[in-house]
Amino acid sequence: MDVLTAIAESNGGYFRTYQALEAGYHPRDIRRALRTNVVRRIRHGTYAFAETWDHLHPEGRHVVLTNAVVRESGGAVAACSVSACALRGMSLWGHDLSQVHVVRLDGGASRREAGVVHHRASIDESDIEVVDGVPSVKAPRAVCEAATTASLEAGIVLFDSALRLGATDEESLDRQAAAMEHCPGTRQVRFGILLADGRAESPGESRNRFLFFRFNIPAPDLQVKIRASDGVLIGITDFAWDLYCHVGEFDGLIKYRRDAFGDRAPEQVVTDEKVREDAIRAEHKGMTRTIWGELESQVARRTANRTKADLERSRTLYTRNRVTIV
């Protein structure tokens, strides 16, 4: 199926039944490919190759589906909300990716059908841009739309990601939120923008920051360079509380995935992290490490209490007789 592979790649990850027939395949060839797990049916009349589809994360699958829905609409719709965010590679933890969201450009009515939500909204050409060949509402609008449909925590993950990627800025988000002031959920959007920080490098760091906010833990500085007494850079920490002489790290799985550490063996990565932590502690700083499972709602309070205890311990141990020049 080399021809269909090329078609799928040019489409953005999928091919349609009519494209297979035009390429000389018979319906029985598609049925055989489905039966032998060569391809997957991802929506009616739309297929993806299993070797690609099965290895995509949820956001990646949502991008393929969005490509299929919008490209096959004949210009009647554009991607919006979470779908427009997914096209731009933003982090969508906590958002429902089971349905593609599109805005009507043809004046048609709002409706839901076959995994697609059609939105009717006031929109003109200036609100639309093309992202990898797919018409989409512009980033500030997409982000604010998506943030109204999920929790504040999920919104902060999304705002952080959008700012980190440079897809938008705080001023543009503020303007968009003001334009949506009469829409449900806008108050949450405004609050999320206030808490957003593009220096957070992963959804886990963003969620960790939300935990600090939720449980009244002092807001840390982010991506802080820690140097030894001779000025040599030891490392960059995810979080730092200078007044407490304490730093924090979110240890997501990405830090220990083989594609994240190049030629180093897994055990070497762990050893290097331990050496780095010891070097930071040697500079009279405490450290708190948090993993993904410790951010879940049923244990979040326990994690927060541990973090508070660690901060107080570092303050007691390392700030005694410390002189701070303001």
Secondary structure, 3 states (H helix, E strand, C coil): CHHHHHHHHHHCCCEEHHHHHHCCCCHHHHHHHHHCCCEEEEECCEEEEHHHHCCCCHHHHHHHHHHHHHHCCCCCEEECHHHHHHHCCCCCCCCCCCCEEEEECCCCCCEEECCEEEECCCCCHHHEEEECCEEEECHHHHHHHHHCCCCHHHHHHHHHHHHHHCCCCHHHHHHHHHHCCCCCCHHHHHHHHHHCCCCCCCHHHHHHHHHHHHCCCCCCEEEEEEECCCCCEEEEEEEEEHHHCEEEEEECHHHHCHHHCCCCCHHHHHHHHHHHHHHHHHCCCEEEEEEHHHHCCCCHHHHHHHHHHHHHHHHHHHCCCCCCCC
